Amino acid sequence: MNVVESSDEEIRAIADPLWRDLLRASNEGKYAEFVQKFAKSLALTMNEVVVNHQFANSELARNLSEHVDYLGIIRRGEHVTVLYRQRSTKRPGEWLGRLVLGYEDGDIRIFAASIF
């Protein structure tokens, strides 16, 4: 199964709730919930101490607005990148949110997630 063959609507139906879950877990500083949908390869690189340090010390990571704008989808290889305009509840301005999805063991998983 290859996620790039899915329609934009099918991808968004999966991606939008995953993004909302990441925002909530980040705002609440809940590491286990933050990484629960990660692909194995990404989960192995996400050191709990480092992530919790980011949660504790990043004003942005703990104050992400739930109001985001979908920007688009990029298909490449066996993954799709879903882009969002992300805002903070404490800091002015906008950030680019990036969510990379693909299949692992028959399930959609997060292969990368970041805010620039």
Number of C-alpha atoms within 10 A of each C-alpha: 13 13 18 19 13 13 10 14 9 11 19 17 11 13 22 16 11 18 21 16 17 22 20 19 19 23 19 15 19 15 18 10 15 20 20 14 18 20 20 15 11 16 17 11 8 14 12 14 10 10 17 15 12 16 21 12 11 11 15 19 18 21 19 21 16 16 11 19 13 13 12 12 18 12 15 10 9 13 20 24 23 23 20 21 17 21 22 19 14 12 11 8 9 14 16 15 21 20 21 19 26 21 16 14 8 9 11 20 22 27 21 16 16 11 16 9
